[in-house]
Each structure stands twice: as C-alpha cells, then as structure tokens.
C-alpha cells in the first residue's frame, strides 16, 4: 500500500499521467482511502488551473501588484 509521502513525491506525475499503470493504481487506491491526500491533490490541480487562467507573460517589468490583484480576484470569484 502506498503512503502519503508517495503522493507528495509523485503528485505532478500522477496528475500528468506520467506513471506506469501499477504505480498509478497504487496511488489511486491510497487516494480512495486518504482524504488528506485527495485534498492535497485537489489543491495542486486548482493551483495549476488558476495559473493557466492568469497566463502571466514573461517580461522584465512584471507588475507584481497587478498580478497579485488578478489572483486575488480570481480566487474570490468562486466564493
């Protein structure tokens, strides 16, 4: 049986589907039993989704305050 530390180490590979079937199934069964790890994985997925929606552009003069405001507004949009 897989452990919580395995989820932490393999979360991005699990989300991206970059694991062999047997490892993926082992992590899946751990997630069925462990609510904390399900929440952790959901938080990672939400972070990826949020960053994909913001799509910050790489520039030397990034307005960090504006980016923070956009992230704040986006997070509170779903409340």
C-alpha positions, 0 to 999 in steps of 0.5 A: 500500500502506498503512503502519503509521502508517495503522493507528495513525491509523485503528485505532478506525475500522477496528475500528468499521467506520467506513471506506469499503470501499477504505480498509478493504481497504487496511488489511486487506491491510497487516494480512495482511502486518504482524504488528506491526500485527495485534498492535497491533490485537489489543491495542486490541480486548482493551483495549476488551473488558476495559473493557466487562467492568469497566463502571466507573460514573461517580461522584465517589468512584471507588475507584481501588484497587478498580478497579485490583484488578478489572483486575488480576484480570481480566487474570490470569484468562486466564493 
